[in-house]
Amino acid sequence: SSTVNNGIGMGACVTLVLICSNVIISMIRKVTPDEIRIPVYIVVIATLVTVVEMLVQAFMPELYASLGVFLSLIVVNCIILGRAESFASKNGVIDSIFDALGMGVGYLFAVLVMSFFRELIGTGGVSLLNPFDTTQVIFDIKIFADYAVSLFTQPAGAFITLGCILAFIQLLSVRKANKAK
């Protein structure tokens, strides 16, 4: 996601699919044979993604257009299938809901951080629009529009942003370890 709006939209969609898939998989875990559990999980997740995609297309057409094919790719998202296999298939519904909520909010936070920096560096500012009415601007801040680096709005910008964020986290870890000595 190259904008905060897209980051919030994608994070919300993933969180919704995570919660629903964890609930369903947790409910059917005892009746699903081990031999076919992964295909069953994929069918459940694909169905939920299709429903979410239709809802986004119906109620938030601009978000649907900007997310494009990436909305459909939630089906193959390792987080969702991984949580279905490692947690929901072994735990009850309530625990699975809280697990999905935690994983979804974590994903939302990570995507939001990435999209914030990509939009800020790529366009020189950050804006947030109402997802149901994109003519309604919640906030629009331009910090350094004259010095924007458009590379960050391109796919390669995501890798550069991720690399910079990981380098910063590593720097903090090394400093913390050095202080502990």
Phi, psi and chi 1 to 4 in degrees:
 res  aa     phi    psi   chi1   chi2   chi3   chi4
   1 SER       -  126.9  -64.2      -      -      -
   2 SER   -98.5   -4.3   58.7      -      -      -
   3 THR  -132.0  157.9   66.5      -      -      -
   4 VAL   -62.7  -40.5  170.3      -      -      -
   5 ASN   -57.7  -47.0  -92.5   11.2      -      -
   6 ASN   -65.4  -38.0  -68.8   -7.2      -      -
   7 GLY   -62.4  -45.3      -      -      -      -
   8 ILE   -64.6  -43.8  -69.1  170.3      -      -
   9 GLY   -61.9  -47.2      -      -      -      -
  10 MET   -66.0  -42.5 -178.0   59.6   86.8      -
  11 GLY   -62.1  -40.3      -      -      -      -
  12 ALA   -66.7  -40.8      -      -      -      -
  13 CYS   -64.3  -45.1  -70.2      -      -      -
  14 VAL   -63.2  -42.3  167.5      -      -      -
  15 THR   -62.1  -43.9  -58.2      -      -      -
  16 LEU   -62.3  -46.0 -178.8   62.3      -      -
  17 VAL   -65.1  -40.0  169.8      -      -      -
  18 LEU   -59.9  -48.6 -100.7  169.1      -      -
  19 ILE   -62.7  -49.7  -69.5  170.4      -      -
  20 CYS   -64.2  -43.0  -66.6      -      -      -
  21 SER   -67.8  -39.4   66.3      -      -      -
  22 ASN   -62.4  -40.5  -91.0   16.3      -      -
  23 VAL   -63.7  -49.4  165.9      -      -      -
  24 ILE   -64.4  -46.0  -68.0  169.4      -      -
  25 ILE   -66.8  -36.3  -71.0  166.5      -      -
  26 SER   -64.9  -35.7  178.8      -      -      -
  27 MET   -73.0  -31.4  -71.1  174.7   16.3      -
  28 ILE  -101.4    5.3   65.1  170.4      -      -
  29 ARG   -60.6  -33.2   72.9 -177.1 -166.5  -85.8
  30 LYS   -83.4  -15.6  -67.7 -177.7  179.9  176.4
  31 VAL  -107.0   -2.0  -63.7      -      -      -
  32 THR   -92.4  119.4  -54.9      -      -      -
  33 PRO   -64.0  143.1  -16.7   26.4      -      -
  34 ASP   -57.1  -32.8  -75.4  -17.5      -      -
  35 GLU   -65.0  -26.7  -61.8   81.2   19.6      -
  36 ILE  -121.6   14.3   61.9  165.1      -      -
  37 ARG   -63.5  -41.9   72.0  178.1 -171.8  -77.3
  38 ILE   -64.2  -47.4  -60.9  -64.0      -      -
  39 PRO   -60.3  -36.4  -24.6   32.7      -      -
  40 VAL   -64.3  -43.6  168.1      -      -      -
  41 TYR   -61.3  -41.7  -61.7  166.5      -      -
  42 ILE   -65.3  -39.5  -69.4  172.2      -      -
  43 VAL   -64.5  -43.5  168.2      -      -      -
  44 VAL   -60.8  -48.8  167.4      -      -      -
  45 ILE   -64.8  -43.6  -66.3  165.9      -      -
  46 ALA   -62.4  -39.7      -      -      -      -
  47 THR   -63.8  -45.5  -57.6      -      -      -
  48 LEU   -64.5  -40.3  -68.7  169.1      -      -
  49 VAL   -63.6  -39.8  168.1      -      -      -
  50 THR   -62.4  -43.0  -58.1      -      -      -
  51 VAL   -63.4  -46.7  168.7      -      -      -
  52 VAL   -62.8  -41.5  167.6      -      -      -
  53 GLU   -60.5  -42.4 -170.6  174.3   14.1      -
  54 MET   -65.1  -40.5  -72.6  177.2  178.0      -
  55 LEU   -64.7  -43.1  -70.5  171.2      -      -
  56 VAL   -64.7  -42.4  170.7      -      -      -
  57 GLN   -62.5  -38.2 -174.7  177.3   15.0      -
  58 ALA   -75.7  -40.9      -      -      -      -
  59 PHE  -105.2  -19.2  -64.4  106.0      -      -
  60 MET  -137.7   68.3  -63.8  176.3 -108.1      -
  61 PRO   -60.8  -34.1   14.1  -22.3      -      -
  62 GLU   -66.9  -41.0  -78.1   88.1   11.0      -
  63 LEU   -65.0  -41.8  179.7   63.0      -      -
  64 TYR   -59.5  -43.8  177.0   78.7      -      -
  65 ALA   -66.4  -38.2      -      -      -      -
  66 SER   -77.7  -30.6   65.1      -      -      -
  67 LEU   -78.4  -30.5  -69.5  178.2      -      -
  68 GLY    54.2 -133.1      -      -      -      -
  69 VAL   -67.4  -21.3   69.8      -      -      -
  70 PHE   -65.0  -26.9  -64.7  104.6      -      -
  71 LEU   -64.4  -42.0 -164.8   54.8      -      -
  72 SER   -68.0  -27.4  -61.7      -      -      -
  73 LEU   -73.1   -4.8  -69.8  175.6      -      -
  74 ILE   -57.7  -30.2  -66.1  173.7      -      -
  75 VAL   -55.7  -42.1  172.1      -      -      -
  76 VAL   -95.2   11.1  -66.2      -      -      -
  77 ASN   -65.4  123.3 -169.1  -39.9      -      -
  78 CYS   -63.3  -29.0  -63.8      -      -      -
  79 ILE   -60.9  -46.5  -65.3  170.8      -      -
  80 ILE   -68.3  -50.6  -63.6  173.2      -      -
  81 LEU   -65.4  -38.2 -173.5   57.6      -      -
  82 GLY   -63.6  -41.9      -      -      -      -
  83 ARG   -70.2  -34.7  -66.0  -38.6  -68.0  171.0
  84 ALA   -62.9  -45.4      -      -      -      -
  85 GLU   -73.2  -45.5  174.1   63.2   20.1      -
  86 SER   -88.1  -24.0   69.3      -      -      -
  87 PHE  -121.2  -59.0 -164.0   89.1      -      -
  88 ALA   -62.1  -32.4      -      -      -      -
  89 SER   -74.9   -7.6   65.9      -      -      -
  90 LYS  -122.0   -2.6  -63.5  173.6  178.9   78.2
  91 ASN  -132.3  167.6  -67.2  -75.7      -      -
  92 GLY   -75.0  176.1      -      -      -      -
  93 VAL   -64.8  -48.3  173.6      -      -      -
  94 ILE   -63.1  -47.0  -59.1  -60.8      -      -
  95 ASP   -61.3  -37.8  -69.5  -22.0      -      -
  96 SER   -67.4  -34.9  -65.5      -      -      -
  97 ILE   -63.8  -48.2  -70.5  171.4      -      -
  98 PHE   -65.9  -36.2  -75.7  115.6      -      -
  99 ASP   -63.3  -46.9  174.7   71.7      -      -
 100 ALA   -63.6  -40.4      -      -      -      -
 101 LEU   -63.0  -44.9 -170.2   58.6      -      -
 102 GLY   -63.9  -44.8      -      -      -      -
 103 MET   -66.5  -39.9  -65.8  -60.7  -70.0      -
 104 GLY   -66.3  -42.8      -      -      -      -
 105 VAL   -66.9  -37.8  168.6      -      -      -
 106 GLY   -62.1  -44.0      -      -      -      -
 107 TYR   -62.6  -45.5  178.7   85.7      -      -
 108 LEU   -57.6  -44.7  172.6   64.4      -      -
 109 PHE   -61.9  -46.2  177.8   73.6      -      -
 110 ALA   -62.5  -45.1      -      -      -      -
 111 VAL   -67.1  -36.6  170.4      -      -      -
 112 LEU   -66.4  -41.7 -164.4   54.3      -      -
 113 VAL   -62.1  -47.2  167.1      -      -      -
 114 MET   -60.7  -48.4  -71.2  -84.2  -62.5      -
 115 SER   -68.5  -32.8   61.1      -      -      -
 116 PHE   -61.5  -51.0  173.7   81.1      -      -
 117 PHE   -68.1  -37.7  -75.5  113.5      -      -
 118 ARG   -63.6  -44.0  -73.2 -174.8   69.8 -161.7
 119 GLU   -68.9  -42.3 -176.6  173.7    0.9      -
 120 LEU   -61.7  -49.5  179.3   64.0      -      -
 121 ILE   -75.5  -37.4  -63.1  168.1      -      -
 122 GLY   -74.1  -31.3      -      -      -      -
 123 THR  -118.7  -12.2   65.4      -      -      -
 124 GLY    88.5    3.7      -      -      -      -
 125 GLY  -164.6  179.9      -      -      -      -
 126 VAL  -135.0  135.9  176.6      -      -      -
 127 SER  -134.4  153.9   61.2      -      -      -
 128 LEU  -132.6  127.0 -177.1   63.1      -      -
 129 LEU  -113.8  155.9  -51.5  173.8      -      -
 130 ASN   -67.2  121.9 -179.8  -17.2      -      -
 131 PRO   -66.6  -20.3   21.6  -29.4      -      -
 132 PHE   -91.1  -21.1  -61.7  102.3      -      -
 133 ASP  -145.6   91.6  179.1   12.3      -      -
 134 THR   -70.9   -5.0   54.8      -      -      -
 135 THR   -79.0  -14.3   60.8      -      -      -
 136 GLN   -93.9  110.5 -175.5 -179.7   29.3      -
 137 VAL   -90.9  123.8  177.4      -      -      -
 138 ILE   -80.0  -48.4  -63.2  170.6      -      -
 139 PHE  -154.8  154.0   69.9   82.2      -      -
 140 ASP  -146.7  108.4 -173.9   19.6      -      -
 141 ILE  -117.1  122.7  -58.6  167.8      -      -
 142 LYS  -107.7  119.8  -64.8  -66.4  179.3 -161.0
 143 ILE  -102.6  -51.7  -61.8  172.1      -      -
 144 PHE  -143.9   61.9   50.5   93.0      -      -
 145 ALA   -60.7  -30.1      -      -      -      -
 146 ASP   -72.4  -15.5  -64.8  -23.7      -      -
 147 TYR  -117.9   24.3  -57.5  101.3      -      -
 148 ALA   -67.1  146.6      -      -      -      -
 149 VAL  -113.8   98.9 -178.0      -      -      -
 150 SER   -63.4  -17.0   62.1      -      -      -
 151 LEU   -55.4  -32.4  171.8   67.9      -      -
 152 PHE   -71.6  -15.4  -79.1   84.8      -      -
 153 THR   -87.8   -7.8   62.0      -      -      -
 154 GLN   -91.0  164.3  -57.1  -58.7  -44.6      -
 155 PRO   -54.9  -37.0  -28.4   36.1      -      -
 156 ALA   -63.3  -28.7      -      -      -      -
 157 GLY   -61.6  -29.9      -      -      -      -
 158 ALA   -65.8  -41.7      -      -      -      -
 159 PHE   -68.1  -39.8  -69.6  110.5      -      -
 160 ILE   -64.6  -44.0  -64.7  168.5      -      -
 161 THR   -62.1  -46.2  -55.5      -      -      -
 162 LEU   -60.3  -43.7  179.4   61.6      -      -
 163 GLY   -60.1  -43.2      -      -      -      -
 164 CYS   -65.9  -41.7  -68.9      -      -      -
 165 ILE   -65.4  -43.5  -69.5  171.0      -      -
 166 LEU   -65.2  -37.8  -68.1  175.1      -      -
 167 ALA   -64.0  -40.3      -      -      -      -
 168 PHE   -64.8  -42.9 -179.6   71.7      -      -
 169 ILE   -63.5  -40.7  -68.9  170.0      -      -
 170 GLN   -63.3  -41.5 -177.7   64.3   26.1      -
 171 LEU   -59.3  -45.1  175.3   69.3      -      -
 172 LEU   -62.5  -40.2  -66.7  178.0      -      -
 173 SER   -64.3  -42.3  -62.8      -      -      -
 174 VAL   -66.1  -42.9  168.0      -      -      -
 175 ARG   -62.2  -40.9  -75.6 -171.7  178.5  174.9
 176 LYS   -65.4  -41.1 -174.7  177.0  177.5 -179.0
 177 ALA   -65.4  -37.7      -      -      -      -
 178 ASN   -69.0  -35.8  -72.6  -19.0      -      -
 179 LYS   -67.8  -32.5  -77.8 -175.6 -178.7 -179.3
 180 ALA   -71.5  -20.4      -      -      -      -
 181 LYS   -75.1      -  -70.7 -177.9 -178.1  177.9
